[in-house]
Structure formats: structure tokens, C-alpha cells
């Protein structure tokens, strides 16, 4: 029976779904470092992680039995996707499931910072009554600048407009503006005109450190800044200086360049203790609703891959979702994308007297993925011949 290693306190739905498909789940509460992961993956077919566990090329190279990785979150920058594809390891994530939760946290923080609720809260807890409207504003009529107009940024745009905010956005890709949102011609223009700036960029390596002192200096005096995307995109020392100097009136940060591996560990940041700064421990998607949806979504993708070879919404392999012909065996053949592979597969099947009932081939970059349903059974000789093809990366028989 296949085994699944599930790290970082995934929702119980993940274990339930995988166990229901004949996979034995093994749970571990925190993240693992590279050496721990190499040892733990021996004999494991499926790995489930969140954002802290790093699945490197070295880890993948020493886990020959690993067939699939589920990132129970949006980002996949913690996984070497190319190395996984080269070893035939499918990677799935949850690109939509926690969108609403992140948006609601952003809205809550925008209102809290604009009203300076953190300052009022701390002074009252200190026993000081400080009733004043100084520095406190409505969000209605203020301009929200969204950097990164993907699933989260675009939904935030809609909700912010419903609160009466004016929305501008900047994205390096062409994105359809929702509602009355306006596309900024460049990042500098967005920064100059926004009362609130919020980052919602992805985890590609090119985004590392892109928002630093220069960008913070371009923001309006007294503006508010949020980062709920990736910790490494922001210069945290520069943000601390911008808040301390009064250039920015407040900030909220949910993600950090280095994060503790598990709950209860020590945390350090130059932003600690600063006025009107909200720090949260990477909880943008940490609502019970989002985690249940993520657990169900990613575990279902992993289950379907093991059962049928379906790579629908895989982030690193060609996407194939072929309806299963009843009463057939399925050969899922991941291979290098070179001419003639499908012809060779079919020749091997014909030479062994195997008839094809259904077949679909899709390519993605350097790889091709051919799913073939056969009615005559799959003999060990057929499997051996297909695996012996020089173009073969991995063959699943499901």
C-alpha cells in the first residue's frame, strides 16, 4: 500500500481523502529540513507540505519512490519544479482555495491601519485613554494600489471598491480590469498616487527583493503598506526605517524572509515593536474554511493522479485528463518531448498484441505525457519495454 507523508499540520480532509483511496497517511506536525526530509521520504509515494518545507533537487534525487507532491497552499517556490518534472514527480497546489481568506485579512488590515486601531488598542491596554481623531481616516474615497493583479489582487480590487475605495493596479502581465479599477502605466505611478499599497505578487525568483528603499521612498507621505505575498520580495529593514521616520503611517506584514519551522518557535524581525505595524505569522490563508477547501482540493488532485494519472492543474507536468474507459488498464507515460515517442509507444503495444481503447497526448516544454487505455491487460513485458524506452521519464500503470 502506498504511503503519504503529510507535514505542517494539514487539514484532516487530506488524510481522509487519501486514506479513502488506499493510501496510508503519515502525519508530522512541523516542517522538515533537507536531511530530515530525505530520511522521511524513504518508501513514500506522496508528499504533502505547506510553505516552509523545501523540496530541493537533492531531496528529489534521494526519493526515487516519490510520485507526487501536494503544496497545500498557493505558492510552489519551495519546490524545485524542474527537478521534480525531470524525475516524473507531479506537483499540485491550491491556486484558488484561500483567495477569499487573504482578501479579507487585507481588508481588515487596511481599515485597522487607516483608523490607527493598533495604536488606540495598545494605549488603552496600557491604561491610557486617548480619544482623538488625529491621523484616523475612512477608507472610503482613498486610493488602493494593488501590485500584482492575479487571483487575490483582482478579488481584493472588487471588495475594496465595494467599500468605496478607488483602485489602481500594476502587473507585468496584461490583466483585465475588474469593476472600475484602473491599470497604472508603471509601478512608480501607482506608488505616487496610492494611499494604501499592497503586494500580491507570486514567488518567482525574479521577484526577490524587488520592493526596497527606492520603492518605499516613492510612496506618498503618510501612506500605508501591506505585504501578504512572499517574504523575500520586500526589504524589511527599509520598511522599518520608513515607518520609524514617519514617511509611512503604518504597515502590515504577514510573510517573512525566514520563518520559524513550527508553532511556538522564536521569531525576530526589525518590524517588531513599531507603532501602527501589524505582524501576523503567515496566516493569510489560515482560516478553517480555506484550510478545509485546500485540504480537499489538493488531496483530490493527488488521489486522481494516483488513480487515473490525471495531471489536470499540475504546475510542472503536461495537463492530461482523459475519461477512463470502463474495464481497461491505463498506462501513463511521461517522456522527453522529442518526435516519434507516441509512435514508439503504439508500436510496442502492437508488437505485444495490445489494443488501444483510448489515448491522449499533451506536451509542455521539455516533456510529453501520453495516457493510454488498453483492454487486453498489461503484461510485465509491455511495462518493461515501455520503461526501457530512452525517452521515458516515468511510467505509471493505474
HELIX and SHEET records of a PDB file:
HELIX    1   1 UNK A   12  UNK A   20  1                                   9    
HELIX    2   2 UNK A   34  UNK A   40  1                                   7    
HELIX    3   3 UNK A   57  UNK A   61  1                                   5    
HELIX    4   4 UNK A   81  UNK A   86  1                                   6    
HELIX    5   5 UNK A   99  UNK A  114  1                                  16    
HELIX    6   6 UNK A  117  UNK A  125  1                                   9    
HELIX    7   7 UNK A  151  UNK A  162  1                                  12    
HELIX    8   8 UNK A  187  UNK A  193  1                                   7    
HELIX    9   9 UNK A  205  UNK A  207  5                                   3    
HELIX   10  10 UNK A  213  UNK A  218  1                                   6    
HELIX   11  11 UNK A  231  UNK A  233  5                                   3    
HELIX   12  12 UNK A  236  UNK A  244  1                                   9    
HELIX   13  13 UNK A  288  UNK A  308  1                                  21    
HELIX   14  14 UNK A  341  UNK A  351  1                                  11    
HELIX   15  15 UNK A  380  UNK A  387  1                                   8    
SHEET    1   A 5 UNK A  24  UNK A  28  0                                        
SHEET    2   A 5 UNK A   3  UNK A   7  1                                        
SHEET    3   A 5 UNK A  46  UNK A  49  1                                        
SHEET    4   A 5 UNK A  68  UNK A  71  1                                        
SHEET    5   A 5 UNK A  90  UNK A  92  1                                        
SHEET    1   B 7 UNK A 182  UNK A 183  0                                        
SHEET    2   B 7 UNK A 166  UNK A 170  1                                        
SHEET    3   B 7 UNK A 143  UNK A 147  1                                        
SHEET    4   B 7 UNK A 196  UNK A 199  1                                        
SHEET    5   B 7 UNK A 223  UNK A 227  1                                        
SHEET    6   B 7 UNK A 248  UNK A 253  1                                        
SHEET    7   B 7 UNK A 277  UNK A 279  1                                        
SHEET    1   C 4 UNK A 356  UNK A 364  0                                        
SHEET    2   C 4 UNK A 367  UNK A 374 -1                                        
SHEET    3   C 4 UNK A 329  UNK A 336 -1                                        
SHEET    4   C 4 UNK A 392  UNK A 397 -1                                        
END                                                                             
